[in-house]
Amino acid sequence: MDEKNIFVIGLDEANVPILESGPGAHRYRFHRLLTIEDLQGGEVSVADLIAKAEGVLDAFEGSVDAIVGYWDFPVSTLVPILSERYGTRSTSLESVVKCEHKYWSRLEQQKVIDEHPRFGRVDLEARDPRPPEGVRYPMWLKPALAYSSELAFSVKDEAEFRAAVAEIREGIGRVGKPFEAILERLDLPPEMEGVGGQVCLAEEALSGVQVAVEGYVHHGEVTVYGVLDSIDYPDSPCFLRHQYPSTLPEPVIRRLHDVSRRVMRQIGMDGATFSIEYFYDPATDEINLLEINPRHSQSHAELFAYVDGVSNHHCMLSLALGEDPALPYRSGPYTMAAKWYYRWFADGVVHDTPVGEEIERIEREIPGVRIEVVPEKGQRLSQMAQQDSYSFELAHVFTGGDSEQDLRAKYDRCVAALSLIFDATAPDGQEETGTETDAVTEMETQGG
């Protein structure tokens, strides 16, 4: 059987072993198309990225059988653009942008569901910007497009609103400006005329349990293959872990499936994966859609492999190759799995980090774990890319187990074994040596 050449936009080292261990991987040859630095470093030029990618693909002597990606903008939009150019399978660019542009996405959602918060645009050009009419505090301010949770702020009064607007004004162009080059490729509906990519959205804050719904659309049929719980640090908007499968009651799971199907049919996606984030409030039994991602979550790949036996990358690859995207069900070695975010809630400089062999030793000693250390030795935490507005990621810890207690015990063992050491910035500006134990204390005292 001929090998299939699959070009992965922004292929990173962490996902290589997961991709290469999937079903049918012996038939695939994975090729990196653009680096993470190309895609996320500095201000993005969509035209330059397309030209660079086309140069690689045009020079390739074999067949280009699939072009895929699992990151947000610009990767999510480059996939349909390049797929159209090289005749590979993908959903339409318009369907991707309807998910990525948070304001356009809300306009589409409200046509078919009521399960969303009150929202509106904030006029950043105004001398004295105000919250949209009908949107009440507490609220979230966020650009229509951003990497991860960059420039997303929780505000509870006018002073915090003004401070958040000032920061968003300063940084919104880094992603918003290049996104306008994507909007120019589309025939926009009347409600999107003149909106552009540098738009600030205000949404009423949601409460409850955060949940992620993953699925795909194949030949027009929407399939949900997994629901995960997203659990925050106490009194913080920052993720502590993603846990699969969800522990929500089955009737709530069915409603999440139903809302997801209605929304994705409205968006018009086909031949692609998606991940939708929700809040479920047990006190009111309300579901509210937070945002739609036009790709599956690579953060969850290991979790599906632990529980179902195959990572969710399988769905992406199968759709791109015109094959059956269905995942097996509960065929993995563990009952449940989690991705933990080990965070520090203050700035500091990394003094020491474990090297590859040390991490491999920890993974061997603790069955069912995988560890990714985020900062490099000597790096200041505030200079790391793709961090949220409230914390810094020290490590990602993946655990598989048979209970929540099992997952937590493995995570705690990993944190202790990592022994991350760095100089923490003290309140007076001086530096003091900190360790992983200090990090846990800091998180607890600052709402972590």
Disulfide bonds with the S-S distance in Angstrom:
none
